[in-house]
Amino acid sequence: MWKINYKFIARVVGIMCIIEGFVLLLCALISMLYGESLLPFAMSFVVFVTIGLGLFLPTKDFNKQYVGVREGMLTVTLTWFILSLLGAFPFYLSHAIPNPIDAFFETVSGFTTTGATILKEVESLPHGILFWRSITQWQGGVGIVVFSIALLPLLGGGAGKLYNAETTGVSHDRFLPRITQVAQKIFTIYIFISTLLLIMLWAGPMNLFDSVCHTFTCVSTGGFSTKNNSISFFNSPYVEYVITAFMFVGAMNLTLFYFAILGRNPQKLFRDEEFRWFLIIVLMAVAVTFFWLWSHHEYDSIEETLRRAVFQVVSLMSSTGYLTADIVSWRPFFWLLAITIMTINGCSGSTCGGIKTERFMILLKNLSNEFKKRVSPSRLVPVRVNGSIVSAGAVHQVIAFIFVYVALVVVGSMLLMLDDNTFVEGISAAATAISNSGPALGDFAFDFASAGSFSKLVMCFLMIAGRLEVFTVITILTPAFWRR
C-alpha cells in the first residue's frame, strides 16, 4: 500500500472551505436585508477562505493516480470535522452562542443533520444566524462532499473514493457511470424537492424566511427550526401534513426517487423491497402510536390523534426530529418505540441517519435463514433483496456494522453517564446522536443546554460517526489504517 496522498486530502478540504466561505456570504446578505451586523460573517468568511486557499494553493501538483480508499475516508472525515470547527465561528463571533464547545456542538448537529440543539431560545437570534443554522443542515443532508462533487468536478479519479466514503452502505444504485454525474443527478432531485416544499410552505401560514429555513431543515431531515416551539408554533394542520410528507420523501432513497419522479418510472419505487419495508414499518409504528395515544385520551379527536402520531413517527423514523408534542408525556412504552424506529431509520441513499431499513431488512432475513438451517442443516438459503442474492460478504458487513453501531451506543451511553446523566438520558442521548435524530428523553427532550461539556463532545463524535455511517470514522482510528 502506498503512502497516504496528503496533497489530495489538503486540496479537497481546501475546496470545501472555500465553497463554505461563499455560502457565508449568502448569510451576510440575509443579515444585510434585515439590518443586522455583517461582522460575524465577514470575519468567518476571511477565516474560511484563508484556510481554504492555504490548503488548496500548494497542492496544484497533486497526483490523481494515487488516490485510494484511505484518502477517501480521511478526506471525508476531516472535511466534516474542519467545517464543523470553522462553522462555529459565526455563532461564537455573533455572541449567539458565546461558549466555543456549545458553538461547535450546534454546528456539528447542523452539518450532520442531527438537529440536537443547546439553544433554549432561537426566536431572538439574528436572521443571518438562523439562516446559517438552517443552511448547514441543507448542505449536510445532501452531503457536503456530494454537494461539492456535483458543483466542482475537479477531483479526477478521487471523486468516487469520496462518494463511497460518505455514502457507505450495502449497495449503491448508480444510474450513471461517472461519479460526478451521479452526484449532479442527486443534487438535481434535491433541488427539485426543496423548491416544491418551499412553494407549499410559503402558500401556508409561513412567511418567506421561515419557509426557506424550514425547507432547508425538512428536506435534509435535520430538524432545526426558527421557532422555540418548532412546528407547533404555526398551529397549522396544513403545515404538519406538508412537513410530514416531505420528511417521508427525505427518508427515501434519492436515486430511487429520481427514477420515480424525474425519470418517469413510478413503478420502480414500489418494486423496491427496501421502500416497501420502510413503508410497512412506518404504517405499523403509526398504528401502534395512534392506538396508544387514543387509549390514554391524549387528544380530543381522532384526526388530531392520528395527525400527531403520523407526524412524530415520520419525524423520528426519518431522523428529522421536529416535535409537535411533548413526547416525554407519552409514557415509557412510546419512548422505547421511539428509540427503536429512530435506530432503524429511513432508506439507504436518503438524507437519514441510523442503521437504515436495508440493513435491518437483511439482518432479519439472515436471522430467518438461520432458523431454517436449524431445521435443514444442508439447505442453502441465500439472502435475497429485490430478487437478487446478497453476497455472504455483504451480509457479514451488515452484521459487523450493526455490532459496531450498538457498541458505540453502549460505550457512548456509559461515557454520558460518567458525566452525571441519568440512565434514560444517557442511552437516549447516545442513540439520538449516532442516529442523527435530535430529540432525546429526560432533560434532553427539547434541548441539550443542560449537558456538560464532556457530554457534548462525546455526542459530537457520535454525530459525525453516525453521519458517515460508522465504518469510515472508526476505520481511521485503527492501527491498520496507518500502516503502509
Steps between C-alpha positions, in 0.01 A plus 500: 500500500636840403553797725191709576452773240481797736505751214175361364345517847615859556376604154151361553464641853623834366232497227233422759611789721497745209150389394378534857648849517278610212198338666567735791459792260137392450454523876662843496252604232211388722648698790530807278135471388390497865738778607716271716875499559706356214817473710458137621457373145768726353756379752391138457525539120862616536579202725342248263655636182845557655518143630348368177755677279779402739410135445412525130774711340805288598339183359474575128736214419302236693505151347153388389615144441587426861161552661362201683253404768715643779509841335124492456432413864747750640387781269131461580554475875731802507258697284211446741717573804676811365185655352321441830788658690518806274122513466478576871657842439177683396323374814792597722588835340136616498472409871197287412689211663785645709634161616738346237404140583130587473563674167688194372220270620237708319701499177569126512130443563424718199739346247416145612127586481450377856296798615604477866543852635643671806277804441192548713411823321535529122241762404720780635797399283595719200351391168846444354589257779168317461565474126854366560363251750249376242725493195759286682233232521399539135859446391550216745186327375621455146850451635762772493729282291228395254393865484852609407558216253177603325611861465875466460610186312866582560596192691576258218501134597471591868134600473379141518707433813343802672150396395551149632651621826204727569221272376612162627231236490411156371468617140465811291245522221720693262318603189795662323861383460668829597485579871480875437187441291353289780561783746351754262183292454462461876547873540240562227231298678597668828445843346170385348366374834621813681334734251171315515494505881591869512204588279260289706615642835489859373143436382407428863540711815883526480672814374772468236790492748346228716402306188858504370651399835250219561546378143873470565451309824209281388635370168832428669315321783689731735234644728629847593221757520484878516243474780537398863200267473613357167213412264246536783548879481303522177200312645414384150388151395590602143863565597516174696367294209734666248803461728406136567483423129841652427666340804380171353646594161829596667514153653475335157788397275570815294619298202180296507296817533682643197393202288144514633442873447746658256570169330122446455514146628279493814473119486867477601414655834249235608705216354782587734497267798670740740240768433219253564657398831546864596138578419375199699712590805370858493136386469540249783666757727228755421226247578659401832558864597145601403336230709736569789414873500129437443480248785657755736276786378794725416300697243133581453441397140595207278643737239733676744610170656578355157674819385722510809580129469588521131709814543711373791553153353611638162712766673682237705516236227649755260743629767359852454409555864235770465263497795132591514444342840673429830592140428630456856136516614414213262635253760784241491329269248528768232854585612612148414314511170659837422855373567430192287372682192763775513766227515360322193431826314444562129627350175856472378592785269277739696587801717429294815731366765456173690559140402280539188208281402706300248741376765215426742323304226812297416560429868147363548518295180831351604357421845203328337738295284694392809180355649434315174852355507439369851221286361681406175878538556589409142261752352650800320284806559655822371383847597321666211417866447288599200540146371879514496726302732689709755855371526617342824758776528231767488294317764805475726563872447145578611540289814836668575350845442210438741737355761724809484194727498358339815844498663533875440157558655602296806842665540354843428227443760756399761712809430194723525401338830850573632408866456211466749226441244225258595464153348213610274676823400827321424351229280258729318766769441750246362232342280373833367853625431624200302167472315507876423143531629501794746260457792586288803329437833508647849661846516605457135150470355513847341862616525843408635570830676537322835753246369860532618787584266628142508155367407477742210839394362405132529180574309695695235712192433191278483322743265789507253550123525129442442484741205790321329339164584749390765756305294671803345577668833576185699734361232715812524548432872641151440878436476451310171385819329837670556721207400665521160 
